[in-house]
Amino acid sequence: MICMMKEEKAVLPYFELIRTILGCCFEVMKEIGPGFQERIHKNALLIAMKQNVLEFKTEEQSTEKPIPF
């Protein structure tokens, strides 16, 4: 038998950030829908993230060197 204890609200790290990012993703999918090339969705997501004042780096802006195979 499982003992039901008082439900405690867990505070997840970066909850608001994750919520904002997912909101941007859903906004893009609602606005343009499926069926476009990946770069179209990527650009739309970048625009949505800028509108929500999120700071980020794109793959092109990254200074990390790729791992050689």
N, C-alpha and C positions, 0 to 999 in steps of 0.2 A: 504494500500500500504506500502510495506517495503522499508524503506530508506536505500540505499546501501552506507555505509560509507567506507572510506579508510580502506583496510584490514590491520590489525595490526598483526604482527607475535607474537603469545602468546608463552612465554617461560615457558615450563612445568618443574616443579621440577624433578630432577633425569632423565631427558630425555635421556641423553647418557647412563646411567646405564640401564634403561629399554630397550633401543635400543640394547645394548650389550647382555642382558639376552635373549631377544626375538631372536636375531641373533643366539645365541647358541641353542635355542630350534629348530629353523628352520634347522640349520645345522645338528642336531641329526636326525630329522625326514627325511631330505633329504638323509642322510648317511645310516641309518638302516631301515627306513620305519616303518610302523605299524605292529602290530601282535606279538610283543614280550611282555614278562612279564614286569610289571611295574618296577621291580628292574633293568632290562636290560636298559630300557630308563633312569632311574635315574642315573645309573652308567655312561652311555654315556654322559648324561648332565653334570655330575660332571667333567668328563674329559674335555669336551668342555669349561666349565667355568674356569677350571684351565689353559687351553691353552690361554684363553683370560685374564688371570691374574685378575680374580675376587676372592675376599676373601669372604668366606661363612662358615657357620656351617651346618653340617648335623644333622639329627635327633639324631643320636647316640652321637654326640659331644655336644649336647645341655645340659646345666646344669639345665634347668627348670624342675620342678617336674610336672608330669601330673596331670590334674584335676580329682579327683575321682568322680565317678558317683554314 
